[in-house]
Amino acid sequence: MGLRHGVRAEHSLKFQLAAFALLVTFLIIVRAGPLWWALAMLASGGVFAAELFNTSIEELADHLHPEVHDRIRVVKDCAAAAVLVMVLGAIAVGVALVVSLLRRG
């Protein structure tokens, strides 16, 4: 239920799922080894989890404190920053994979 709500409510999660589908297609095409599959799935799972945590924090904060409040804004900004950090880590895995493929090829 939570994943379904996240996908329906969050545009960024829809985008991340589309990127995940492209990633899986890319991994199949380049015949990536098991270690690259594991790293890519771990990074993708981290991004999805971070996004869902962010969504839950935002939903709870908005429910408990619907008016604008500086401390709530900080909480929401930190949760969003956690997603950004995880996405940057996932991008780093993708860059490492591409570099590995270029050296192999």
C-alpha positions in Angstrom: 0.0 0.0 0.0 2.8 2.5 0.9 4.7 1.9 -2.4 1.4 2.3 -4.4 0.7 5.5 -2.6 4.2 6.8 -3.2 4.1 6.0 -6.9 0.7 7.7 -7.2 1.6 10.8 -5.1 5.2 11.5 -6.0 6.2 12.5 -9.5 9.9 11.9 -8.6 9.2 8.3 -7.7 7.5 7.8 -11.1 10.6 9.3 -12.7 12.9 7.0 -10.7 10.9 3.9 -11.6 11.2 4.9 -15.3 15.0 5.3 -14.8 15.1 2.0 -13.1 13.4 0.3 -16.0 16.0 1.9 -18.3 18.8 0.7 -16.0 17.6 -2.9 -16.1 17.4 -2.7 -19.9 20.9 -1.3 -20.1 22.3 -4.0 -17.7 20.7 -6.7 -19.9 22.0 -5.2 -23.1 25.6 -4.8 -21.9 25.5 -8.2 -20.2 26.7 -6.7 -16.9 28.2 -9.2 -14.4 26.5 -10.2 -11.2 28.5 -7.7 -9.1 27.3 -4.8 -11.3 23.7 -6.1 -11.0 24.1 -6.2 -7.2 25.5 -2.7 -7.0 22.9 -1.3 -9.3 20.0 -3.0 -7.4 21.4 -1.9 -4.1 21.8 1.7 -5.2 18.3 1.7 -6.8 16.7 0.2 -3.7 18.4 2.9 -1.6 17.0 5.6 -3.9 13.5 4.1 -3.6 13.7 3.7 0.1 15.0 7.3 0.6 12.2 8.6 -1.6 9.6 6.7 0.4 11.1 7.9 3.7 11.0 11.4 2.4 7.4 11.1 1.3 6.4 9.6 4.7 8.1 12.4 6.6 6.5 15.1 4.4 3.1 13.5 4.8 3.4 13.3 8.5 4.8 16.8 8.9 2.0 18.3 6.8 -0.6 16.4 8.7 0.7 17.4 12.1 1.6 20.9 11.2 -0.2 22.1 8.1 0.8 25.7 8.4 4.3 26.9 7.3 6.8 26.5 10.1 10.6 27.1 10.0 11.4 23.9 11.9 9.1 21.7 9.8 10.7 23.2 6.7 14.1 22.2 8.0 12.9 18.6 8.6 11.5 18.4 5.1 14.6 19.9 3.5 16.8 17.4 5.3 14.6 14.5 4.2 14.8 15.7 0.6 18.6 16.1 0.9 18.8 12.5 2.0 17.2 11.5 -1.3 19.6 13.7 -3.2 22.6 12.1 -1.5 21.3 8.6 -2.3 20.7 9.6 -6.0 24.2 11.0 -6.2 25.5 7.7 -4.9 23.5 5.8 -7.5 24.8 8.0 -10.2 28.4 7.3 -9.0 27.6 3.5 -9.4 26.4 4.2 -12.9 29.5 6.2 -13.8 31.7 3.4 -12.5 29.8 0.9 -14.6 30.2 2.9 -17.7 33.9 3.5 -17.1 34.3 -0.3 -16.5 32.6 -1.1 -19.7 34.7 1.4 -21.7 37.9 -0.1 -20.3 36.6 -3.6 -21.1 35.5 -2.8 -24.6 
